[in-house]
Amino acid sequence: MTELTSIEVREGWKKYYLFGIIFCFIFLAAGFIIPSQRQESIDFVFTKWTLAKLPFFALWFAVVSICSFYYFDNRVKVRIDTNGIWTLKYKNTYWDDIWYFSSTVCKMRSDGDIYYLKIRLKDTEDRLDKELKIKFRRMDKDFGDVRAVMAFYAAKYNIQDLGHENKI
């Protein structure tokens, strides 16, 4: 087995967002396909604009926009490599600044599990009792791989690994 020395985590539920986009267009198109609904659908979409139509089109546009944003989002959420840990929220955290880390998984019934990587930074004059809590949810990589890369660098830079905890 090869050791992982770096990992990049991105959005992982792309197929569900694509399904949401397709569902919205099928929902809109169903009114044009069903013969008994066709004229009413044409009148609703293409006739005079009324304020009563605004909630339908606003909700439909919002769902399509959000699903499209996440489907085409290829940004890296978390990067762990030789430079340290980079996240969108905390930016760069170098290996020399980390004192210890631990991880936790919260088992969820319907929406997927939530993983947390808790990192305690070393105290300095500017920073006391600083802890980073990185949340992993809907990711394209397995959390075991993320944990393996963290353990690799923990051994290399003499960082304490406090283990992994399962919460129900």
Secondary structure as GFF3:
##gff-version 3
##sequence-region A 1 168
A	DSSP	beta_strand	7	9	.	.	.	ID=ss1
A	DSSP	alpha_helix	14	33	.	.	.	ID=ss2
A	DSSP	alpha_helix	35	46	.	.	.	ID=ss3
A	DSSP	three_ten_helix	51	53	.	.	.	ID=ss4
A	DSSP	alpha_helix	54	72	.	.	.	ID=ss5
A	DSSP	beta_strand	78	81	.	.	.	ID=ss6
A	DSSP	beta_strand	84	87	.	.	.	ID=ss7
A	DSSP	beta_strand	91	93	.	.	.	ID=ss8
A	DSSP	three_ten_helix	95	97	.	.	.	ID=ss9
A	DSSP	beta_strand	98	106	.	.	.	ID=ss10
A	DSSP	beta_strand	114	121	.	.	.	ID=ss11
A	DSSP	beta_strand	131	136	.	.	.	ID=ss12
A	DSSP	alpha_helix	143	156	.	.	.	ID=ss13
A	DSSP	beta_strand	160	167	.	.	.	ID=ss14
###
